[in-house]
């Protein structure tokens, strides 16, 4: 017995064993197989060949060039600035206000002026810290000088 698609089946089958279509002589009320195969399965096809990968175009003149390397991983524009004098001036200026100001204040003035000159030359980037240390050193010298004069005179 053949189904409507032409497949050979055993006698008395309600549905085709190959495609699942109902037999022409299926008895009424026969159960439908799940999932119902109303369309015969499509034959296996070979997949399409993917298109070859294309490399992206390099941008034109929109990327800035890096500076040439000067050794192992160092660039001339990335050298660390020397910020020690300005930082030392700030610390000594604070100590000059809190402790004995004549010694620490004089050192703060010296280190602050050196830090400002380095910042002006472009060898440091903390000019504000050096100026703050210089001012705190001067204030410490003046304040402690007035304290010493006031205590000696009285």
C-alpha positions, 0 to 999 in steps of 0.5 A: 500500500502506498501513501500519497507521496508514493512511499511503500507501507505495510498493509493496514497502516494509517500513516506513512512510516517514511513521511508521516502523511495519512494513508489514503485508506486511513480509517476515520478517527485514526490518531495523528502522529505527533508532531504531525508531518504535513510536509515531507522533510526536506533533503539535507543540503550542503551549507553555503560557503561563508564569504571570506573575512575582509580586513577593516580599512586602516584609518587615514590621518585620524590617529595621532602617531606615538613618539618614538621609543627611547629604550625599553617601554619609555617615551621621552614625553612620559618622563617623570617630573621631579616633584620632591622640592615642592613637596618637601617645602610644603611639609617643612612649611606645615612643620614650621607653623606647628613646631619651631618655625625658624629652622623649618621655615628657613628650609621651607623657603629654600626648598620652595624657591628651588621647587618654583624654579624647577616648575618654571623650567618645566622639570616639575609640575607642582608649582602650586605646592612649592608656592604653598610651601614657600608661603607657609615657610615665610609665615612660620618664620614671622609667627615664631619670630614674633612669639620669641620676641614677645616672650623675651620682652615680657 
